[in-house]
Amino acid sequence: VVYSDDYSGGRQMMEHVLGLGHQKIAIITVPETMNHAINRRIAGIKAVLAEHGFDFDALPRELSDFSTSGGAKAMQTLLNVQDDITAVVCLNDRMAMGAVQQIYQSGLHVPDDITVVGYDNIASSETSTPPLTTIDQQAVKLGSEATKMLMDVLGGKHPDRVVLETKLIVRASSATPRH
């Protein structure tokens, strides 16, 4: 088995947002039954929030479907429910990019009004407007390691489990809160 350390990635993204000084944080995620990796990311987020005296269940959260349009719709709902959000943590980059689009369509700016953080470090996250702060889970290396493991298994070997470290990539979509 080869996988990314999603628990650590969840911790890193929330530590970054709290480290910038954000208190009014929202989350865009998917149903917990949809993806095991998301559950690990959420566990990391919950751990950091608890360490800083925040109640995860008290944060505004909206469910999406991993898509840009879903992220935009979730962001609009969040803005309608709580207009003082200063940061939104999105559990994948496409949802984060949709959130950014919706923030601009609502007359707000990223990161001046709302910090946006994504997860996955997909290729377009570096060239999005603004470039997206994200968690790099080393997807290319993950695929390469999985292929090597598969070849080992097909060759009769028993490969060891591999856990790839995640890394926070800070770009222009995150900043200290203005208010």
GROMACS elastic network, one bead per residue, 0.5 to 0.9 nm:
[ bonds ]
;  ai    aj funct       b0    kb
    1   146     6  0.73728   500
    1   149     6  0.77400   500
    1   159     6  0.81639   500
    1   160     6  0.74569   500
    1   162     6  0.63548   500
    1   163     6  0.83340   500
    2   142     6  0.67078   500
    2   143     6  0.86741   500
    2   145     6  0.67923   500
    2   146     6  0.59820   500
    2   149     6  0.81634   500
    2   160     6  0.87180   500
    2   161     6  0.58072   500
    2   163     6  0.57765   500
    2   164     6  0.75697   500
    3     6     6  0.83211   500
    3    37     6  0.89696   500
    3   137     6  0.88477   500
    3   142     6  0.65942   500
    3   146     6  0.85721   500
    3   161     6  0.84395   500
    3   162     6  0.65618   500
    3   163     6  0.52052   500
    3   164     6  0.61919   500
    4     7     6  0.86808   500
    4     8     6  0.89365   500
    4     9     6  0.85048   500
    4    37     6  0.84200   500
    4   137     6  0.56970   500
    4   138     6  0.73831   500
    4   139     6  0.81093   500
    4   142     6  0.72758   500
    4   162     6  0.85209   500
    4   163     6  0.56161   500
    4   165     6  0.62317   500
    4   166     6  0.66109   500
    5     8     6  0.55199   500
    5     9     6  0.63890   500
    5    10     6  0.88726   500
    5    37     6  0.87461   500
    5    40     6  0.81598   500
    5    41     6  0.85869   500
    5   137     6  0.75218   500
    5   163     6  0.61413   500
    5   164     6  0.59483   500
    5   165     6  0.55563   500
    5   166     6  0.59901   500
    6    10     6  0.60469   500
    6    11     6  0.84773   500
    6    37     6  0.61270   500
    6    38     6  0.75618   500
    6    39     6  0.84913   500
    6    40     6  0.53761   500
    6    42     6  0.86257   500
    6    43     6  0.88471   500
    6    44     6  0.76067   500
    6   137     6  0.77301   500
    6   165     6  0.85105   500
    6   166     6  0.72026   500
    7    10     6  0.52328   500
    7    11     6  0.63261   500
    7    12     6  0.87138   500
    7    37     6  0.83010   500
    7    38     6  0.89287   500
    7    39     6  0.83586   500
    7    42     6  0.74038   500
    7    43     6  0.61997   500
    7    45     6  0.78215   500
    8    12     6  0.60847   500
    8    13     6  0.87074   500
    8    40     6  0.84285   500
    8    41     6  0.74434   500
    8    44     6  0.60977   500
    8    45     6  0.88287   500
    8   165     6  0.77637   500
    8   166     6  0.67190   500
    8   167     6  0.86917   500
    9    12     6  0.50138   500
    9    13     6  0.62496   500
    9    14     6  0.86664   500
    9    40     6  0.87252   500
    9    41     6  0.63489   500
    9    44     6  0.71531   500
    9    45     6  0.85518   500
    9   119     6  0.80338   500
    9   135     6  0.61804   500
    9   136     6  0.81388   500
    9   137     6  0.76967   500
    9   165     6  0.82193   500
    9   166     6  0.54944   500
    9   167     6  0.69274   500
    9   168     6  0.73945   500
   10    13     6  0.53853   500
   10    14     6  0.63317   500
   10    15     6  0.85337   500
   10    38     6  0.88826   500
   10    40     6  0.73851   500
   10    42     6  0.61936   500
   10    43     6  0.72031   500
   10    46     6  0.84269   500
   10    47     6  0.89775   500
   10    48     6  0.85789   500
   10    91     6  0.83929   500
   10   119     6  0.86055   500
   10   135     6  0.83605   500
   11    14     6  0.53667   500
   11    15     6  0.59393   500
   11    16     6  0.84895   500
   11    41     6  0.74545   500
   11    42     6  0.85572   500
   11    43     6  0.81938   500
   11    45     6  0.51032   500
   11    46     6  0.80871   500
   11    47     6  0.71932   500
   11    48     6  0.59069   500
   11    49     6  0.88546   500
   12    15     6  0.51173   500
   12    16     6  0.60813   500
   12    17     6  0.87199   500
   12    44     6  0.80788   500
   12    45     6  0.81649   500
   12    48     6  0.86950   500
   12   135     6  0.77997   500
   12   166     6  0.84706   500
   12   167     6  0.76866   500
   12   168     6  0.63250   500
   13    16     6  0.51788   500
   13    17     6  0.64059   500
   13    18     6  0.87772   500
   13    44     6  0.89565   500
   13    45     6  0.75921   500
   13    89     6  0.75655   500
   13   117     6  0.70491   500
   13   118     6  0.81250   500
   13   119     6  0.82436   500
   13   133     6  0.88735   500
   13   134     6  0.75005   500
   13   135     6  0.69513   500
   13   168     6  0.68201   500
   14    17     6  0.51108   500
   14    18     6  0.60916   500
   14    19     6  0.82052   500
   14    44     6  0.81224   500
   14    45     6  0.56495   500
   14    46     6  0.86959   500
   14    48     6  0.65577   500
   14    49     6  0.74299   500
   14    89     6  0.76459   500
   15    18     6  0.52181   500
   15    19     6  0.56754   500
   15    20     6  0.84854   500
   15    45     6  0.82621   500
   15    48     6  0.65830   500
   15    49     6  0.84021   500
   16    20     6  0.62694   500
   16    21     6  0.88874   500
   16   168     6  0.82932   500
   16   170     6  0.88120   500
   16   174     6  0.88819   500
   17    20     6  0.53085   500
   17    21     6  0.68390   500
   17    22     6  0.59806   500
   17    23     6  0.87060   500
   17    25     6  0.83137   500
   17    87     6  0.71934   500
   17    88     6  0.87171   500
   17    89     6  0.81698   500
   17   115     6  0.80329   500
   17   116     6  0.89609   500
   17   117     6  0.80699   500
   17   174     6  0.78647   500
   17   175     6  0.84425   500
   17   176     6  0.83939   500
   18    21     6  0.50890   500
   18    22     6  0.52329   500
   18    23     6  0.70556   500
   18    25     6  0.88634   500
   18    48     6  0.89368   500
   18    49     6  0.85285   500
   18    52     6  0.84101   500
   19    22     6  0.74512   500
   19   176     6  0.85652   500
   20   174     6  0.83163   500
   20   175     6  0.64815   500
   20   177     6  0.72792   500
   21   175     6  0.89632   500
   21   176     6  0.60206   500
   21   177     6  0.65807   500
   22    25     6  0.66625   500
   22    85     6  0.89237   500
   22    86     6  0.63516   500
   22    87     6  0.65101   500
   22   115     6  0.87246   500
   22   176     6  0.69595   500
   22   177     6  0.59849   500
   23    54     6  0.89390   500
   23    85     6  0.83893   500
   23    86     6  0.74056   500
   23    87     6  0.81119   500
   23   177     6  0.87415   500
   24    59     6  0.80317   500
   24    60     6  0.89460   500
   24    84     6  0.67588   500
   24    86     6  0.54068   500
   24    87     6  0.65154   500
   24    88     6  0.86585   500
   25    59     6  0.65641   500
   25    60     6  0.73666   500
   25    85     6  0.58207   500
   25    86     6  0.61711   500
   25    88     6  0.56256   500
   25    89     6  0.73902   500
   26    59     6  0.58417   500
   26    61     6  0.57067   500
   26    62     6  0.81168   500
   26    78     6  0.74805   500
   26    82     6  0.89912   500
   26    85     6  0.66676   500
   26    86     6  0.82311   500
   26    87     6  0.63439   500
   26    89     6  0.62896   500
   26    90     6  0.85999   500
   27    59     6  0.73535   500
   27    60     6  0.64685   500
   27    62     6  0.64586   500
   27    63     6  0.85264   500
   27    78     6  0.88445   500
   27    87     6  0.85621   500
   27    88     6  0.54685   500
   27    90     6  0.58398   500
   27    91     6  0.78556   500
   28    60     6  0.87836   500
   28    61     6  0.57978   500
   28    62     6  0.50588   500
   28    63     6  0.58660   500
   28    64     6  0.66336   500
   28    71     6  0.70436   500
   28    74     6  0.66806   500
   28    75     6  0.75386   500
   28    78     6  0.88476   500
   28    88     6  0.71463   500
   28    89     6  0.62449   500
   28    91     6  0.64331   500
   28    92     6  0.86756   500
   28    95     6  0.73246   500
   28    96     6  0.80288   500
   28    99     6  0.86229   500
   29    32     6  0.82878   500
   29    38     6  0.78513   500
   29    42     6  0.88036   500
   29    61     6  0.73455   500
   29    62     6  0.64223   500
   29    63     6  0.50586   500
   29    64     6  0.58338   500
   29    65     6  0.78175   500
   29    66     6  0.78779   500
   29    71     6  0.87039   500
   29    74     6  0.89716   500
   29    89     6  0.84063   500
   29    90     6  0.61344   500
   29    91     6  0.53757   500
   29    92     6  0.78944   500
   29    95     6  0.82184   500
   30    33     6  0.83407   500
   30    34     6  0.68042   500
   30    35     6  0.80253   500
   30    38     6  0.76255   500
   30    62     6  0.80240   500
   30    64     6  0.50825   500
   30    65     6  0.57673   500
   30    66     6  0.69960   500
   30    91     6  0.78489   500
   31    34     6  0.54150   500
   31    35     6  0.77594   500
   31    38     6  0.86620   500
   31    63     6  0.63891   500
   31    64     6  0.77878   500
   31    65     6  0.82800   500
   32    35     6  0.63309   500
   32    36     6  0.75058   500
   32    38     6  0.67688   500
   32    39     6  0.59762   500
   32    42     6  0.88294   500
   33    36     6  0.73789   500
   33    38     6  0.89516   500
   33    39     6  0.82524   500
   34    38     6  0.80272   500
   34    39     6  0.89757   500
   35    38     6  0.54447   500
   35    39     6  0.68199   500
   36    39     6  0.51527   500
   36    40     6  0.66159   500
   36    41     6  0.88942   500
   37    40     6  0.51279   500
   37    41     6  0.63166   500
   37    42     6  0.86643   500
   38    42     6  0.60915   500
   38    43     6  0.84968   500
   38    91     6  0.70187   500
   39    42     6  0.50671   500
   39    43     6  0.60878   500
   39    44     6  0.87055   500
   40    44     6  0.63496   500
   40    45     6  0.86894   500
   41    44     6  0.52264   500
   41    45     6  0.63075   500
   41    46     6  0.86812   500
   41    91     6  0.75108   500
   42    46     6  0.59998   500
   42    47     6  0.85082   500
   42    91     6  0.84084   500
   43    46     6  0.50824   500
   43    47     6  0.61651   500
   43    48     6  0.88055   500
   44    47     6  0.51573   500
   44    48     6  0.64528   500
   44    49     6  0.86879   500
   45    48     6  0.53799   500
   45    49     6  0.61841   500
   45    50     6  0.86418   500
   45    56     6  0.81527   500
   46    49     6  0.50873   500
   46    50     6  0.60690   500
   46    51     6  0.85734   500
   46    54     6  0.85776   500
   46    55     6  0.79846   500
   46    56     6  0.58719   500
   47    50     6  0.52255   500
   47    51     6  0.62541   500
   47    52     6  0.88097   500
   48    51     6  0.50305   500
   48    52     6  0.63623   500
   48    53     6  0.87467   500
   48    54     6  0.84862   500
   49    52     6  0.51512   500
   49    53     6  0.62118   500
   49    55     6  0.66246   500
   49    56     6  0.65267   500
   50    53     6  0.50294   500
   50    54     6  0.53740   500
   50    55     6  0.64389   500
   50    56     6  0.75865   500
   51    54     6  0.76142   500
   54    57     6  0.88694   500
   54    58     6  0.79754   500
   54    59     6  0.84458   500
   55    58     6  0.53478   500
   55    59     6  0.69972   500
   56    59     6  0.55079   500
   56    60     6  0.87725   500
   57    60     6  0.78981   500
   57    61     6  0.85232   500
   58    61     6  0.87977   500
   60    78     6  0.70266   500
   60    81     6  0.82271   500
   60    82     6  0.77323   500
   61    74     6  0.85860   500
   61    78     6  0.73921   500
   62    71     6  0.89736   500
   62    74     6  0.55223   500
   62    75     6  0.77082   500
   62    77     6  0.74620   500
   62    78     6  0.68173   500
   63    70     6  0.83446   500
   63    71     6  0.85244   500
   63    74     6  0.65652   500
   64    67     6  0.73547   500
   64    69     6  0.87987   500
   64    70     6  0.50485   500
   64    71     6  0.60232   500
   64    72     6  0.89703   500
   64    73     6  0.78834   500
   64    74     6  0.61862   500
   64    95     6  0.74474   500
   65    68     6  0.86259   500
   65    69     6  0.87109   500
   65    70     6  0.57070   500
   65    71     6  0.76703   500
   65    95     6  0.79150   500
   66    69     6  0.87607   500
   66    70     6  0.67761   500
   66    71     6  0.72961   500
   66    91     6  0.81580   500
   66    92     6  0.65182   500
   66    93     6  0.82254   500
   66    94     6  0.62919   500
   66    95     6  0.56704   500
   67    70     6  0.50165   500
   67    71     6  0.61661   500
   67    72     6  0.86636   500
   67    92     6  0.86480   500
   67    93     6  0.87160   500
   67    94     6  0.53574   500
   67    95     6  0.53897   500
   67    96     6  0.89705   500
   67    97     6  0.88910   500
   67    98     6  0.75501   500
   68    71     6  0.50587   500
   68    72     6  0.62677   500
   68    73     6  0.87070   500
   68    93     6  0.82868   500
   68    96     6  0.72688   500
   68    97     6  0.59658   500
   68    99     6  0.76111   500
   68   101     6  0.87292   500
   69    72     6  0.50499   500
   69    73     6  0.62174   500
   69    74     6  0.85839   500
   69    94     6  0.83994   500
   69    95     6  0.73766   500
   69    97     6  0.88612   500
   69    98     6  0.56825   500
   69    99     6  0.85324   500
   70    73     6  0.51110   500
   70    74     6  0.60786   500
   70    75     6  0.85122   500
   70    94     6  0.86543   500
   70    95     6  0.63739   500
   70    98     6  0.69655   500
   70    99     6  0.85648   500
   71    74     6  0.50790   500
   71    75     6  0.60497   500
   71    76     6  0.86028   500
   71    90     6  0.80893   500
   71    94     6  0.70775   500
   71    96     6  0.61753   500
   71    97     6  0.71490   500
   71    99     6  0.50678   500
   71   100     6  0.85463   500
   71   101     6  0.88748   500
   71   102     6  0.82836   500
   72    75     6  0.51197   500
   72    76     6  0.62439   500
   72    77     6  0.87341   500
   72    95     6  0.70322   500
   72    96     6  0.81405   500
   72    97     6  0.77976   500
   72   100     6  0.74389   500
   72   101     6  0.64790   500
   72   102     6  0.50505   500
   72   103     6  0.81414   500
   73    76     6  0.51771   500
   73    77     6  0.63668   500
   73    78     6  0.87395   500
   73    98     6  0.77932   500
   73    99     6  0.77715   500
   73   102     6  0.76065   500
   74    77     6  0.51489   500
   74    78     6  0.62308   500
   74    79     6  0.87001   500
   74    95     6  0.84737   500
   74    98     6  0.86283   500
   74    99     6  0.73554   500
   74   102     6  0.89977   500
   75    79     6  0.61274   500
   75    80     6  0.85468   500
   75    88     6  0.84746   500
   75    95     6  0.89453   500
   75    96     6  0.89807   500
   75    98     6  0.77769   500
   75    99     6  0.51309   500
   75   100     6  0.83139   500
   75   102     6  0.63641   500
   75   103     6  0.72968   500
   76    79     6  0.51212   500
   76    80     6  0.61801   500
   76    81     6  0.86687   500
   76    99     6  0.78929   500
   76   102     6  0.63586   500
   76   103     6  0.77484   500
   76   106     6  0.80689   500
   77    80     6  0.50700   500
   77    81     6  0.62270   500
   77    82     6  0.86216   500
   78    81     6  0.51010   500
   78    82     6  0.59164   500
   78    83     6  0.76961   500
   78    85     6  0.82879   500
   79    82     6  0.52826   500
   79    83     6  0.50463   500
   79    84     6  0.79683   500
   79    85     6  0.74361   500
   79   103     6  0.84264   500
   79   106     6  0.85950   500
   80    83     6  0.64315   500
   82    85     6  0.63755   500
   83    86     6  0.89559   500
   85    88     6  0.74027   500
   85   113     6  0.84172   500
   85   114     6  0.67888   500
   86   111     6  0.87156   500
   86   112     6  0.88632   500
   86   113     6  0.62503   500
   86   115     6  0.61725   500
   86   116     6  0.88353   500
   86   176     6  0.88750   500
   86   177     6  0.61121   500
   86   178     6  0.81826   500
   86   179     6  0.83548   500
   87   111     6  0.84789   500
   87   113     6  0.83335   500
   87   116     6  0.58496   500
   87   117     6  0.79703   500
   87   174     6  0.81852   500
   87   177     6  0.80065   500
   88    96     6  0.82217   500
   88    99     6  0.82310   500
   88   114     6  0.71230   500
   88   115     6  0.62298   500
   88   116     6  0.50691   500
   88   117     6  0.65354   500
   88   118     6  0.87928   500
   89    92     6  0.88844   500
   89    96     6  0.76663   500
   89   115     6  0.83646   500
   89   116     6  0.61155   500
   89   117     6  0.50793   500
   89   118     6  0.63854   500
   89   119     6  0.87232   500
   90    93     6  0.69686   500
   90    94     6  0.85907   500
   90    95     6  0.61619   500
   90    96     6  0.52457   500
   90    99     6  0.82558   500
   90   116     6  0.73755   500
   90   117     6  0.59844   500
   90   119     6  0.68151   500
   91    94     6  0.88992   500
   91    95     6  0.73489   500
   91    96     6  0.77143   500
   91   117     6  0.83160   500
   91   118     6  0.59011   500
   91   119     6  0.53930   500
   91   120     6  0.83182   500
   92    95     6  0.57068   500
   92    96     6  0.64256   500
   92    97     6  0.89448   500
   92   117     6  0.87003   500
   92   118     6  0.51515   500
   92   120     6  0.59015   500
   92   121     6  0.84913   500
   92   134     6  0.84139   500
   92   135     6  0.88369   500
   93    97     6  0.60929   500
   93    98     6  0.85949   500
   93   117     6  0.79246   500
   93   119     6  0.50997   500
   93   120     6  0.59871   500
   93   121     6  0.67414   500
   93   122     6  0.67646   500
   93   124     6  0.87556   500
   93   125     6  0.67622   500
   93   132     6  0.78749   500
   93   134     6  0.71562   500
   93   135     6  0.88745   500
   94    97     6  0.50746   500
   94    98     6  0.63052   500
   94    99     6  0.86011   500
   94   118     6  0.78149   500
   94   119     6  0.86288   500
   94   122     6  0.84252   500
   94   125     6  0.84360   500
   95    98     6  0.50656   500
   95    99     6  0.61579   500
   95   100     6  0.86949   500
   95   118     6  0.75672   500
   96   100     6  0.62257   500
   96   101     6  0.86839   500
   96   116     6  0.65250   500
   96   117     6  0.65782   500
   96   118     6  0.52183   500
   96   119     6  0.81436   500
   96   132     6  0.80311   500
   97   100     6  0.50501   500
   97   101     6  0.63033   500
   97   102     6  0.87160   500
   97   116     6  0.85466   500
   97   118     6  0.79959   500
   97   125     6  0.78770   500
   97   128     6  0.75592   500
   97   129     6  0.86117   500
   97   132     6  0.78204   500
   98   101     6  0.50542   500
   98   102     6  0.62495   500
   98   103     6  0.85989   500
   99   102     6  0.51274   500
   99   103     6  0.60966   500
   99   104     6  0.87139   500
   99   116     6  0.76483   500
  100   103     6  0.50719   500
  100   104     6  0.63553   500
  100   105     6  0.86388   500
  100   109     6  0.82048   500
  100   110     6  0.67701   500
  100   114     6  0.87956   500
  100   116     6  0.70092   500
  100   129     6  0.82892   500
  100   130     6  0.84267   500
  100   173     6  0.86322   500
  101   104     6  0.53283   500
  101   105     6  0.62193   500
  101   106     6  0.86822   500
  101   129     6  0.89829   500
  102   106     6  0.60614   500
  102   107     6  0.87638   500
  102   108     6  0.87466   500
  103   106     6  0.51136   500
  103   107     6  0.66870   500
  103   108     6  0.53677   500
  103   109     6  0.64027   500
  103   110     6  0.72910   500
  103   113     6  0.87692   500
  103   114     6  0.77983   500
  104   107     6  0.52069   500
  104   108     6  0.51148   500
  104   109     6  0.56096   500
  104   110     6  0.75247   500
  105   108     6  0.73206   500
  106   109     6  0.87213   500
  108   112     6  0.80205   500
  108   113     6  0.60145   500
  108   114     6  0.76334   500
  109   112     6  0.54508   500
  109   113     6  0.52443   500
  109   114     6  0.65997   500
  109   115     6  0.88101   500
  110   113     6  0.58546   500
  110   114     6  0.52716   500
  110   115     6  0.58254   500
  110   116     6  0.70281   500
  110   129     6  0.88877   500
  110   130     6  0.72271   500
  110   172     6  0.82579   500
  110   173     6  0.57682   500
  110   174     6  0.74651   500
  110   175     6  0.86837   500
  111   116     6  0.69469   500
  111   130     6  0.83053   500
  111   172     6  0.71244   500
  111   173     6  0.50243   500
  111   174     6  0.52590   500
  111   175     6  0.57207   500
  111   176     6  0.82076   500
  111   177     6  0.82518   500
  112   115     6  0.72410   500
  112   173     6  0.87447   500
  112   174     6  0.84265   500
  112   175     6  0.71814   500
  112   176     6  0.82518   500
  112   177     6  0.72939   500
  112   178     6  0.64762   500
  113   177     6  0.71771   500
  113   178     6  0.66773   500
  113   179     6  0.84587   500
  114   173     6  0.83965   500
  114   174     6  0.78744   500
  114   175     6  0.83547   500
  114   177     6  0.74494   500
  114   178     6  0.87422   500
  115   133     6  0.89943   500
  115   173     6  0.57387   500
  115   175     6  0.60806   500
  115   176     6  0.78908   500
  115   177     6  0.76903   500
  116   132     6  0.73584   500
  116   133     6  0.71309   500
  116   134     6  0.88336   500
  116   173     6  0.55155   500
  116   174     6  0.58993   500
  116   175     6  0.89647   500
  117   132     6  0.66464   500
  117   133     6  0.50972   500
  117   134     6  0.55064   500
  117   135     6  0.82601   500
  117   170     6  0.88358   500
  117   173     6  0.69136   500
  117   174     6  0.68214   500
  118   121     6  0.76439   500
  118   125     6  0.84926   500
  118   132     6  0.68447   500
  118   133     6  0.62284   500
  118   135     6  0.66489   500
  119   122     6  0.82663   500
  119   133     6  0.82577   500
  119   136     6  0.68909   500
  119   137     6  0.79445   500
  119   168     6  0.89439   500
  120   125     6  0.87325   500
  120   134     6  0.65670   500
  120   135     6  0.54852   500
  120   136     6  0.52559   500
  120   137     6  0.57168   500
  120   138     6  0.80281   500
  120   139     6  0.76672   500
  121   124     6  0.79805   500
  121   125     6  0.59408   500
  121   126     6  0.76840   500
  121   132     6  0.82499   500
  121   133     6  0.82890   500
  121   134     6  0.56023   500
  121   135     6  0.58162   500
  121   137     6  0.71527   500
  121   138     6  0.82055   500
  121   139     6  0.85323   500
  121   169     6  0.78781   500
  122   125     6  0.55236   500
  122   126     6  0.78384   500
  122   134     6  0.88540   500
  122   136     6  0.81197   500
  122   139     6  0.86045   500
  123   126     6  0.62727   500
  123   127     6  0.76331   500
  124   127     6  0.52188   500
  124   128     6  0.58439   500
  124   131     6  0.84837   500
  124   132     6  0.87190   500
  125   128     6  0.52750   500
  125   129     6  0.85615   500
  125   130     6  0.87045   500
  125   131     6  0.58938   500
  125   132     6  0.50920   500
  125   133     6  0.78014   500
  125   134     6  0.76887   500
  126   129     6  0.86000   500
  126   130     6  0.83844   500
  126   132     6  0.61045   500
  126   133     6  0.83903   500
  126   171     6  0.78446   500
  127   130     6  0.75336   500
  127   131     6  0.54806   500
  127   132     6  0.79687   500
  128   132     6  0.65017   500
  129   132     6  0.75640   500
  129   172     6  0.85566   500
  129   173     6  0.82723   500
  130   171     6  0.79780   500
  130   172     6  0.56889   500
  130   173     6  0.56574   500
  131   170     6  0.89870   500
  131   171     6  0.56130   500
  131   172     6  0.53599   500
  131   173     6  0.61027   500
  132   169     6  0.83644   500
  132   170     6  0.75977   500
  132   171     6  0.55100   500
  132   172     6  0.62829   500
  132   173     6  0.51217   500
  132   174     6  0.78711   500
  133   168     6  0.75614   500
  133   169     6  0.56108   500
  133   172     6  0.66029   500
  133   173     6  0.55970   500
  133   174     6  0.63177   500
  134   167     6  0.84328   500
  134   168     6  0.60099   500
  134   169     6  0.53022   500
  134   170     6  0.66561   500
  134   171     6  0.77503   500
  135   166     6  0.64893   500
  135   167     6  0.55436   500
  135   169     6  0.58673   500
  135   170     6  0.85721   500
  136   139     6  0.77453   500
  136   165     6  0.87194   500
  136   166     6  0.55616   500
  136   167     6  0.51153   500
  136   168     6  0.62692   500
  136   169     6  0.66684   500
  137   140     6  0.87807   500
  137   141     6  0.88174   500
  137   142     6  0.80870   500
  137   164     6  0.72720   500
  137   165     6  0.69204   500
  137   167     6  0.67626   500
  138   141     6  0.53888   500
  138   142     6  0.60231   500
  138   143     6  0.87408   500
  138   164     6  0.71339   500
  138   165     6  0.77907   500
  138   166     6  0.69575   500
  138   167     6  0.84229   500
  139   143     6  0.62296   500
  139   144     6  0.86345   500
  140   143     6  0.52113   500
  140   144     6  0.62817   500
  140   145     6  0.86781   500
  141   145     6  0.59981   500
  141   146     6  0.84044   500
  141   164     6  0.82324   500
  142   145     6  0.52252   500
  142   146     6  0.60943   500
  142   147     6  0.86067   500
  142   162     6  0.89394   500
  142   163     6  0.88354   500
  142   164     6  0.72363   500
  143   146     6  0.50842   500
  143   147     6  0.61537   500
  143   148     6  0.86743   500
  144   147     6  0.51447   500
  144   148     6  0.63045   500
  144   149     6  0.86805   500
  145   148     6  0.50762   500
  145   149     6  0.61567   500
  145   150     6  0.85867   500
  145   162     6  0.78474   500
  146   149     6  0.50384   500
  146   150     6  0.61158   500
  146   151     6  0.86222   500
  146   162     6  0.89030   500
  147   150     6  0.50558   500
  147   151     6  0.62089   500
  147   152     6  0.85992   500
  148   151     6  0.51397   500
  148   152     6  0.61996   500
  148   153     6  0.86980   500
  148   159     6  0.89220   500
  149   153     6  0.61652   500
  149   154     6  0.85555   500
  149   157     6  0.87117   500
  149   158     6  0.82792   500
  149   159     6  0.59905   500
  149   160     6  0.83510   500
  149   161     6  0.89962   500
  150   153     6  0.50834   500
  150   154     6  0.61203   500
  150   155     6  0.84649   500
  150   159     6  0.87178   500
  151   154     6  0.50444   500
  151   155     6  0.60875   500
  151   156     6  0.87522   500
  151   157     6  0.86370   500
  152   156     6  0.63625   500
  152   157     6  0.50648   500
  152   158     6  0.68489   500
  152   159     6  0.65350   500
  153   156     6  0.50934   500
  153   157     6  0.50498   500
  153   158     6  0.59958   500
  153   159     6  0.70744   500
  154   157     6  0.73729   500
  155   158     6  0.89893   500
  159   162     6  0.87774   500
  170   173     6  0.80466   500
  170   174     6  0.73428   500
  171   174     6  0.67253   500
  172   175     6  0.75146   500
  175   178     6  0.84701   500
